[in-house]
Amino acid sequence: RAMAEPFASRRFRALFAVLIVNGVASAIPATLFLFFAADRLQLAPMAGLFLVLYFVAAACSVAPWVAAARRVGEARAWAGSMLVAALVFVWAFGIGPGDALAFGVICVLSGFALGADLALPPALLAGVIASEGHSGQREAAYFGVWNWGVQITLALAAGIALPLLDWLGYVPGAAAGTGALAAAYALLPCALKLLAATMLWRAPLRDC
């Protein structure tokens, strides 16, 4: 019963839906990254470097996103980061074997957008809890459901992306089917990011 209580809040339901859609959008590339680096880019030895660039950029971008949220609000700043992520990451669909520099730039810029995912959703959740008058009372239920949702996005991403690639004919390690891999890796997450941004923009969260 306690786990169901947060869903009585319209604001929480809206925020949780954004969490799921945006989380799946972020988790799909994470699920397919090694396949993309090895088979599409043929740069498997550089996979670790690409990840370092991505996460270092994310860490460096947290403070700028927090500053942006102070100016325009957490919801608008987070929605803006989703648009940035989609506009940057869509270019991954067009790159191919040996395009290390181009993919490195994509990793840095999309990592910069990731900083908002790290910093702003918890602040929005805290605002929802406060707006519902549940501060100091039911935080455990809210954060428990929230963390459960994060785990669900990882399962959903694998459950969507891997069967989709199999259906499209992609076989890991084979030269054929990398176009389908690129589409699943880049285009599908970008579409989901745009959907999440639209949902967040329309959500009743401006006063949280």
Backbone as JSON, one array per atom type, in Angstrom:
{
  "sequence": "RAMAEPFASRRFRALFAVLIVNGVASAIPATLFLFFAADRLQLAPMAGLFLVLYFVAAACSVAPWVAAARRVGEARAWAGSMLVAALVFVWAFGIGPGDALAFGVICVLSGFALGADLALPPALLAGVIASEGHSGQREAAYFGVWNWGVQITLALAAGIALPLLDWLGYVPGAAAGTGALAAAYALLPCALKLLAATMLWRAPLRDC",
  "N": [[0.82, -1.21, 0.0], [1.94, 1.28, 0.81], [3.79, 1.77, -1.23], [2.12, 2.39, -3.28], [1.02, 4.81, -2.66], [2.32, 7.27, -3.57], [1.39, 7.46, -6.21], [-1.09, 8.53, -6.07], [-0.81, 11.18, -6.38], [-1.15, 13.58, -8.84], [0.88, 15.12, -9.94], [3.14, 13.57, -9.31], [2.61, 11.25, -10.81], [2.8, 12.26, -13.41], [5.49, 13.08, -13.45], [6.77, 10.64, -12.97], [6.09, 9.2, -15.26], [7.55, 10.63, -17.17], [10.1, 10.07, -16.22], [10.26, 7.3, -16.83], [10.03, 7.17, -19.68], [12.14, 8.88, -20.51], [14.22, 7.59, -19.21], [14.33, 5.08, -20.49], [15.05, 5.98, -23.01], [17.66, 6.83, -22.5], [18.83, 4.48, -21.61], [18.79, 2.66, -23.71], [20.91, 3.32, -25.64], [23.04, 2.77, -23.86], [22.75, 0.04, -23.51], [23.32, -0.89, -26.06], [25.79, 0.06, -26.7], [28.42, -1.19, -26.82], [28.1, -2.96, -28.96], [27.64, -1.1, -30.99], [30.05, 0.38, -31.02], [31.86, -1.63, -31.73], [30.84, -2.99, -34.07], [29.53, -1.16, -35.8], [31.18, 1.17, -35.78], [33.63, -0.03, -35.77], [35.6, 0.24, -33.85], [36.29, -0.96, -31.44], [38.52, -1.15, -29.57], [38.62, 1.46, -28.63], [36.47, 1.91, -27.06], [36.43, 2.22, -24.27], [37.64, 4.77, -23.95], [35.75, 6.42, -25.19], [33.62, 6.14, -23.38], [34.76, 7.29, -21.1], [35.03, 9.98, -21.94], [32.33, 10.61, -22.2], [31.24, 10.33, -19.56], [32.86, 12.04, -18.04], [32.26, 14.49, -19.22], [29.56, 14.6, -18.47], [29.79, 14.81, -15.67], [31.06, 17.28, -15.46], [29.09, 18.95, -16.35], [27.04, 19.18, -14.55], [26.93, 21.35, -12.69], [26.51, 23.66, -14.45], [23.91, 22.98, -15.42], [22.41, 23.01, -13.08], [22.63, 25.7, -12.47], [21.25, 26.74, -14.66], [18.72, 25.74, -14.1], [18.05, 27.25, -11.87], [17.47, 29.63, -13.04], [15.4, 29.19, -14.95], [13.81, 27.22, -13.97], [13.48, 23.82, -12.81], [12.01, 21.95, -14.39], [11.81, 23.08, -16.99], [14.51, 23.41, -17.61], [15.39, 20.74, -17.56], [13.82, 19.66, -19.63], [14.9, 21.13, -21.72], [17.47, 20.03, -21.79], [16.92, 17.5, -22.74], [16.14, 18.05, -25.34], [18.56, 19.05, -26.32], [20.11, 16.7, -26.09], [18.8, 15.03, -27.97], [19.16, 16.47, -30.38], [21.9, 16.36, -30.64], [22.61, 13.61, -30.46], [21.35, 12.35, -32.56], [23.01, 12.51, -34.72], [24.68, 10.36, -34.51], [23.6, 8.34, -35.98], [24.45, 8.71, -38.58], [27.18, 8.24, -38.76], [30.1, 6.17, -39.42], [32.33, 3.36, -39.98], [35.44, 3.88, -38.41], [35.04, 6.54, -37.68], [36.12, 8.1, -35.42], [36.7, 10.64, -34.28], [34.36, 12.14, -34.78], [32.47, 10.63, -33.35], [33.53, 10.88, -30.82], [33.11, 13.6, -30.31], [30.31, 13.59, -30.28], [29.93, 12.0, -28.02], [30.95, 13.68, -25.99], [29.24, 15.95, -26.14], [26.67, 14.79, -25.82], [27.11, 13.69, -23.34], [27.33, 16.01, -21.86], [24.65, 16.83, -21.89], [23.62, 14.79, -20.34], [24.22, 15.5, -17.73], [22.08, 17.0, -16.74], [20.13, 15.04, -16.39], [21.19, 13.78, -14.2], [21.16, 15.68, -12.15], [18.72, 17.19, -12.01], [16.15, 15.71, -11.97], [15.94, 14.53, -9.26], [15.64, 16.9, -7.79], [13.23, 17.89, -8.8], [11.55, 15.82, -7.96], [11.73, 16.14, -5.18], [10.48, 18.62, -5.04], [7.89, 17.93, -5.84], [7.13, 16.26, -3.72], [7.14, 18.13, -1.63], [5.17, 19.91, -2.56], [2.91, 18.38, -2.34], [2.61, 18.29, 0.33], [3.94, 16.37, 1.8], [6.44, 16.36, 2.87], [8.91, 15.23, 5.1], [7.37, 13.12, 5.86], [6.52, 11.04, 3.98], [8.67, 10.49, 2.34], [10.23, 8.2, 1.95], [8.53, 6.36, 0.65], [8.06, 7.68, -1.79], [10.7, 7.93, -2.88], [11.4, 5.26, -2.92], [9.62, 4.16, -4.84], [10.49, 5.69, -6.97], [13.2, 4.85, -7.34], [12.69, 2.22, -8.0], [11.45, 2.64, -10.44], [13.62, 3.59, -11.95], [15.17, 1.26, -12.17], [13.4, -0.29, -13.63], [13.46, 0.98, -16.12], [15.9, 0.17, -17.17], [15.51, -2.56, -17.58], [13.4, -2.44, -19.41], [14.62, -1.17, -21.58], [16.52, -3.08, -22.48], [14.72, -5.1, -23.06], [13.32, -4.02, -25.15], [15.19, -3.09, -27.13], [17.01, -5.24, -27.8], [15.4, -7.51, -28.76], [14.23, -6.11, -30.9], [16.42, -5.55, -32.59], [17.16, -8.16, -33.24], [14.9, -8.93, -34.66], [15.14, -7.22, -36.81], [17.26, -8.29, -38.08], [19.91, -7.99, -37.29], [23.08, -9.25, -36.42], [25.33, -9.75, -33.88], [28.75, -8.97, -34.36], [28.75, -9.41, -37.06], [29.04, -8.11, -40.4], [26.81, -7.3, -41.74], [23.66, -5.62, -41.28], [24.25, -3.41, -39.72], [23.11, -0.99, -40.2], [20.54, -1.18, -39.17], [21.28, -1.49, -36.52], [22.42, 1.06, -36.03], [20.15, 2.64, -36.28], [18.54, 1.73, -34.16], [20.23, 2.35, -32.07], [20.61, 5.14, -32.22], [18.4, 6.63, -33.46], [15.94, 5.72, -32.34], [16.26, 6.25, -29.48], [16.44, 9.08, -29.65], [13.92, 9.8, -30.61], [12.39, 8.98, -28.41], [13.44, 10.69, -26.47], [12.5, 13.17, -27.39], [9.77, 12.75, -27.09], [9.66, 12.47, -24.3], [10.5, 15.04, -23.53], [8.37, 16.57, -24.49], [6.26, 15.55, -22.93], [7.19, 16.34, -20.39], [7.2, 19.12, -20.63], [4.5, 19.63, -20.76], [3.62, 18.74, -18.34], [2.25, 19.13, -15.01], [4.21, 20.72, -13.39], [5.45, 23.1, -12.98], [5.25, 24.67, -10.7], [6.55, 23.31, -8.78]],
  "CA": [[0.0, 0.0, 0.0], [2.8, 2.45, 0.9], [4.39, 2.01, -2.53], [1.11, 2.93, -4.2], [0.57, 6.13, -2.22], [2.77, 8.38, -4.4], [0.65, 7.55, -7.46], [-2.3, 9.33, -5.86], [-0.46, 12.54, -6.77], [-1.12, 13.82, -10.29], [2.22, 15.6, -10.28], [4.08, 12.45, -9.29], [2.34, 10.38, -11.96], [3.35, 12.9, -14.6], [6.95, 13.04, -13.36], [7.18, 9.25, -13.08], [5.98, 8.83, -16.67], [8.7, 11.22, -17.84], [11.25, 9.27, -15.79], [10.29, 6.03, -17.55], [10.31, 7.39, -21.11], [13.49, 9.41, -20.65], [15.15, 6.56, -18.76], [14.48, 4.09, -21.57], [15.81, 6.65, -24.07], [19.07, 6.84, -22.11], [19.33, 3.13, -21.37], [18.96, 1.93, -24.97], [22.3, 3.43, -26.11], [23.93, 2.09, -22.94], [22.62, -1.39, -23.8], [23.84, -1.22, -27.39], [27.02, 0.81, -26.94], [29.55, -2.02, -27.23], [27.8, -3.43, -30.31], [27.8, 0.03, -31.91], [31.48, 0.69, -31.13], [32.59, -2.72, -32.38], [30.35, -3.4, -35.38], [29.23, -0.01, -36.65], [32.35, 2.04, -35.89], [34.84, -0.86, -35.84], [36.54, 0.91, -32.95], [36.13, -1.6, -30.13], [39.58, -0.8, -28.6], [38.46, 2.83, -28.13], [35.2, 2.01, -26.35], [36.67, 2.77, -22.94], [37.89, 6.2, -24.08], [34.47, 7.08, -25.46], [32.87, 6.17, -22.12], [35.39, 8.29, -20.23], [34.62, 11.29, -22.44], [30.89, 10.78, -21.92], [30.95, 10.52, -18.14], [33.55, 13.24, -17.58], [31.44, 15.62, -19.67], [28.36, 14.62, -17.63], [30.15, 15.33, -14.34], [31.38, 18.7, -15.57], [27.92, 19.73, -16.75], [26.02, 19.24, -13.49], [26.82, 22.72, -12.17], [25.8, 24.54, -15.39], [22.48, 22.66, -15.48], [21.81, 23.51, -11.84], [22.52, 27.14, -12.63], [20.16, 26.99, -15.61], [17.46, 25.44, -13.41], [17.74, 28.38, -11.0], [16.96, 30.73, -13.87], [14.17, 28.89, -15.7], [13.08, 26.14, -13.31], [14.02, 22.47, -13.09], [11.3, 21.26, -15.47], [12.2, 23.64, -18.28], [15.93, 23.09, -17.86], [15.49, 19.31, -17.89], [13.27, 19.49, -20.99], [15.9, 21.67, -22.65], [18.58, 19.08, -21.92], [16.46, 16.41, -23.6], [16.22, 18.54, -26.73], [19.99, 19.06, -26.66], [20.54, 15.32, -26.28], [18.26, 14.52, -29.23], [19.78, 17.18, -31.5], [23.29, 15.91, -30.74], [22.78, 12.17, -30.6], [20.82, 11.89, -33.84], [24.11, 12.44, -35.67], [25.32, 9.06, -34.42], [23.04, 7.48, -37.02], [25.12, 8.92, -39.86], [28.61, 7.97, -38.77], [30.41, 4.79, -39.78], [33.63, 2.8, -39.59], [36.59, 4.77, -38.26], [34.69, 7.93, -37.36], [36.41, 8.24, -33.99], [36.59, 12.03, -33.85], [32.94, 12.53, -34.79], [31.78, 9.98, -32.24], [34.04, 11.49, -29.6], [32.38, 14.86, -30.12], [28.95, 13.22, -29.88], [30.01, 11.54, -26.63], [31.14, 14.84, -25.11], [28.04, 16.79, -26.14], [25.56, 14.07, -25.2], [27.46, 13.61, -21.93], [26.95, 17.31, -21.27], [23.2, 16.8, -21.66], [23.34, 13.83, -19.28], [24.33, 16.16, -16.43], [20.75, 17.4, -16.29], [19.46, 13.83, -15.9], [21.75, 13.44, -12.9], [20.94, 16.7, -11.12], [17.42, 17.86, -11.94], [15.01, 14.89, -11.54], [15.75, 14.46, -7.8], [15.12, 18.19, -7.32], [11.81, 17.91, -9.15], [10.84, 14.89, -7.07], [11.63, 16.8, -3.88], [9.47, 19.64, -5.17], [6.58, 17.27, -5.85], [6.84, 15.82, -2.35], [6.81, 19.31, -0.85], [3.9, 20.49, -3.02], [1.83, 17.52, -1.85], [2.57, 18.37, 1.78], [4.42, 15.1, 2.36], [7.81, 16.48, 3.36], [9.08, 14.75, 6.46], [6.39, 12.08, 6.18], [6.43, 9.89, 3.07], [9.76, 10.5, 1.35], [10.7, 6.84, 1.67], [7.66, 5.76, -0.36], [8.32, 8.35, -3.07], [12.02, 7.57, -3.41], [11.38, 3.83, -3.2], [8.99, 3.99, -6.16], [11.37, 6.33, -7.96], [14.33, 3.97, -7.62], [12.14, 1.08, -8.71], [11.25, 3.08, -11.82], [14.93, 3.63, -12.61], [15.54, -0.12, -12.51], [12.49, -0.75, -14.69], [13.9, 1.52, -17.42], [17.0, -0.66, -17.67], [14.92, -3.8, -18.09], [12.61, -2.12, -20.6], [15.54, -0.87, -22.69], [17.02, -4.35, -23.01], [13.58, -5.85, -23.59], [12.88, -3.41, -26.41], [16.24, -2.95, -28.12], [17.61, -6.49, -28.27], [14.49, -8.22, -29.67], [14.04, -5.32, -32.11], [17.57, -5.79, -33.45], [17.07, -9.53, -33.73], [13.84, -8.93, -35.67], [15.64, -6.49, -37.98], [18.29, -9.09, -38.74], [21.28, -7.7, -36.86], [23.79, -10.32, -35.72], [26.58, -9.21, -33.34], [29.98, -9.45, -34.97], [28.6, -9.53, -38.51], [29.09, -6.83, -41.11], [25.46, -6.94, -42.18], [22.7, -5.22, -40.26], [24.68, -2.3, -38.86], [22.17, 0.12, -40.38], [19.5, -1.38, -38.16], [21.91, -1.2, -35.24], [22.54, 2.5, -35.89], [18.81, 3.18, -36.08], [18.12, 1.41, -32.79], [21.14, 3.02, -31.14], [20.54, 6.6, -32.28], [17.12, 7.24, -33.81], [14.9, 5.37, -31.36], [16.42, 7.06, -28.27], [16.14, 10.49, -29.92], [12.46, 9.92, -30.66], [11.9, 8.88, -27.04], [13.83, 11.93, -25.78], [11.57, 14.22, -27.8], [8.51, 12.44, -26.43], [9.81, 12.79, -22.88], [10.54, 16.5, -23.4], [7.0, 17.04, -24.68], [5.52, 15.18, -21.72], [7.65, 17.16, -19.28], [6.76, 20.49, -20.87], [3.06, 19.72, -20.5], [3.32, 18.22, -17.01], [1.92, 20.16, -14.0], [5.36, 20.72, -12.5], [6.11, 24.42, -12.97], [5.22, 25.27, -9.37], [7.18, 22.39, -7.82]],
  "C": [[0.86, 1.27, 0.0], [3.42, 2.79, -0.45], [3.41, 2.6, -3.52], [0.72, 4.36, -3.86], [1.06, 7.27, -3.12], [1.94, 8.55, -5.68], [-0.71, 8.23, -7.31], [-2.08, 10.78, -6.27], [-0.39, 12.67, -8.28], [0.27, 14.28, -10.74], [3.22, 14.45, -10.3], [3.85, 11.52, -10.48], [2.94, 10.95, -13.23], [4.88, 12.81, -14.6], [7.47, 11.62, -13.53], [7.11, 8.78, -14.53], [7.15, 9.39, -17.47], [9.96, 10.43, -17.49], [11.37, 7.99, -16.62], [10.68, 6.24, -19.0], [11.74, 7.89, -21.31], [14.53, 8.37, -20.24], [15.38, 5.49, -19.81], [15.3, 4.69, -22.71], [17.3, 6.66, -23.76], [19.65, 5.44, -22.0], [19.53, 2.33, -22.66], [20.38, 2.08, -25.53], [23.3, 2.74, -25.18], [23.92, 0.58, -23.19], [23.35, -1.78, -25.08], [25.22, -0.64, -27.67], [28.16, -0.07, -27.47], [29.34, -2.6, -28.63], [28.07, -2.33, -31.33], [29.29, 0.34, -32.12], [32.22, -0.37, -31.92], [32.16, -2.93, -33.82], [30.07, -2.23, -36.32], [30.48, 0.85, -36.87], [33.64, 1.26, -36.11], [35.97, -0.24, -35.02], [36.44, 0.33, -31.53], [37.25, -1.24, -29.15], [39.41, 0.59, -27.99], [37.18, 2.99, -27.3], [35.37, 2.62, -24.96], [36.9, 4.27, -22.96], [36.6, 6.96, -24.33], [33.63, 7.19, -24.18], [33.44, 7.2, -21.16], [34.98, 9.7, -20.65], [33.18, 11.6, -22.05], [30.65, 11.11, -20.45], [31.69, 11.71, -17.54], [32.76, 14.49, -17.99], [30.18, 15.73, -18.82], [28.67, 15.23, -16.27], [30.42, 16.83, -14.39], [30.15, 19.56, -15.85], [26.87, 19.87, -15.66], [25.82, 20.67, -13.0], [26.15, 23.67, -13.16], [24.3, 24.24, -15.49], [21.76, 23.12, -14.22], [21.63, 25.02, -11.92], [21.38, 27.51, -13.58], [18.8, 26.76, -14.95], [17.07, 26.58, -12.47], [17.11, 29.52, -11.78], [15.6, 30.43, -14.48], [13.32, 27.83, -15.04], [13.6, 24.79, -13.73], [13.34, 21.81, -14.28], [11.73, 21.77, -16.84], [13.65, 23.32, -18.61], [16.09, 21.63, -18.25], [14.94, 19.04, -19.29], [14.25, 20.01, -22.03], [17.06, 20.71, -22.86], [18.19, 17.9, -22.8], [16.51, 16.82, -25.07], [17.67, 18.58, -27.19], [20.48, 17.65, -26.96], [20.06, 14.76, -27.62], [18.95, 15.16, -30.43], [21.22, 16.73, -31.71], [23.37, 14.44, -31.14], [22.26, 11.64, -31.94], [21.92, 11.74, -34.89], [24.85, 11.1, -35.6], [24.81, 8.1, -35.49], [23.84, 7.56, -38.31], [26.59, 8.6, -39.88], [28.86, 6.48, -39.0], [31.8, 4.39, -39.36], [34.74, 3.85, -39.53], [36.29, 6.19, -37.87], [34.88, 8.22, -35.87], [36.22, 9.67, -33.51], [35.14, 12.47, -33.77], [32.2, 11.9, -33.61], [32.26, 10.52, -30.9], [33.34, 12.79, -29.29], [30.95, 14.59, -29.67], [28.93, 12.77, -28.42], [30.13, 12.7, -25.65], [29.86, 15.65, -25.01], [26.84, 16.09, -25.51], [25.83, 13.83, -23.72], [27.12, 14.89, -21.2], [25.45, 17.34, -20.98], [22.84, 15.86, -20.52], [23.41, 14.46, -17.89], [22.99, 16.59, -15.87], [19.98, 16.21, -15.75], [19.95, 13.45, -14.5], [21.29, 14.4, -11.8], [19.49, 17.12, -10.95], [16.24, 16.97, -11.53], [14.86, 14.75, -10.03], [15.21, 15.77, -7.23], [13.64, 18.33, -7.64], [11.0, 16.99, -8.25], [10.68, 15.51, -5.68], [10.57, 17.9, -3.91], [8.06, 19.07, -5.18], [6.19, 16.85, -4.44], [6.41, 17.01, -1.49], [5.45, 19.88, -1.24], [2.7, 19.67, -2.57], [1.72, 17.54, -0.33], [3.08, 17.13, 2.48], [5.87, 15.16, 2.83], [7.9, 16.03, 4.81], [8.14, 13.63, 6.85], [6.53, 10.85, 5.3], [7.55, 9.85, 2.03], [10.21, 9.1, 0.98], [9.86, 6.16, 0.6], [7.93, 6.35, -1.73], [9.65, 7.89, -3.68], [12.13, 6.07, -3.67], [10.77, 3.54, -4.56], [9.87, 4.55, -7.25], [12.54, 5.41, -8.34], [13.89, 2.69, -8.32], [11.93, 1.43, -10.18], [12.55, 3.13, -12.59], [15.36, 2.23, -13.03], [14.68, -0.67, -13.64], [12.95, -0.24, -16.05], [15.02, 0.69, -18.01], [16.48, -1.96, -18.27], [14.14, -3.55, -19.37], [13.52, -1.87, -21.8], [16.06, -2.15, -23.32], [15.9, -5.14, -23.66], [13.05, -5.3, -24.9], [13.97, -3.52, -27.47], [16.75, -4.28, -28.67], [16.66, -7.31, -29.14], [14.25, -7.45, -30.97], [15.19, -5.56, -33.09], [17.54, -7.19, -34.04], [16.02, -9.61, -34.85], [14.29, -8.25, -36.96], [16.8, -7.2, -38.67], [19.72, -8.8, -38.33], [21.84, -8.88, -36.08], [25.1, -9.74, -35.2], [27.8, -9.84, -33.98], [29.93, -9.59, -36.46], [28.6, -8.16, -39.15], [27.7, -6.36, -41.52], [24.62, -6.48, -40.99], [23.12, -4.06, -39.39], [23.81, -1.06, -39.07], [21.03, 0.03, -39.37], [20.05, -1.09, -36.77], [22.0, 0.3, -35.0], [21.19, 3.15, -35.63], [18.33, 2.95, -34.66], [18.95, 2.16, -31.78], [20.89, 4.52, -31.08], [19.13, 7.15, -32.48], [16.03, 6.96, -32.79], [15.07, 6.16, -30.06], [16.08, 8.53, -28.49], [14.64, 10.72, -29.98], [11.87, 9.87, -29.25], [12.27, 10.12, -26.23], [12.87, 13.06, -26.13], [10.2, 14.0, -27.17], [8.57, 12.82, -24.96], [9.82, 14.3, -22.65], [9.14, 17.09, -23.55], [6.14, 16.75, -23.45], [5.89, 16.07, -20.54], [7.17, 18.6, -19.42], [5.28, 20.68, -20.53], [2.68, 19.26, -19.1], [3.06, 19.37, -16.02], [3.02, 20.27, -12.95], [6.01, 22.09, -12.36], [6.19, 25.02, -11.57], [5.86, 24.37, -8.32], [8.58, 22.84, -7.47]]
}
